[in-house]
């Protein structure tokens, strides 16, 4: 699957379940340290705009809560996670 930068930031917070190669796993984190913030141009009176990064430049892997690393492109489906 392909995800946007905004979705990756959301998944790092919500920790959804994902299916990869027939296994149900729980997302823990995707390293977004080199990416721009989720929103740019935000101020007290302006919500700003969602940052956009081409798919080719987004991180290629994520870690599960077990510490294992998988390729994002191998995710088949996403469900659950916190919604606060």
DAJODA-V115688 format. One record per backbone hydrogen bond with DSSP energy under -1.0 kcal/mol. NH is the residue of the N-H (numbers start at 1). CO is the residue of the C=O. E is the energy in kcal/mol with one decimal. If there is no record, write none. Layout:
nh/co/e
NH/CO/E
NH/CO/E
This chain:
nh/co/e
8/4/-2.0
9/5/-2.2
10/6/-2.1
11/7/-2.9
12/8/-1.8
14/10/-3.0
15/11/-2.3
17/79/-3.0
18/25/-3.2
19/77/-2.1
20/23/-2.4
23/20/-2.4
25/18/-3.2
27/16/-2.7
28/63/-2.9
29/63/-1.5
35/32/-1.5
40/49/-2.9
43/46/-2.8
49/40/-2.7
51/38/-2.4
57/54/-1.9
58/55/-1.1
62/70/-2.3
63/29/-3.4
64/68/-2.5
65/26/-1.8
67/64/-1.9
70/62/-2.5
72/60/-2.7
74/71/-1.3
75/72/-1.8
76/19/-3.7
79/17/-2.5
82/14/-2.2
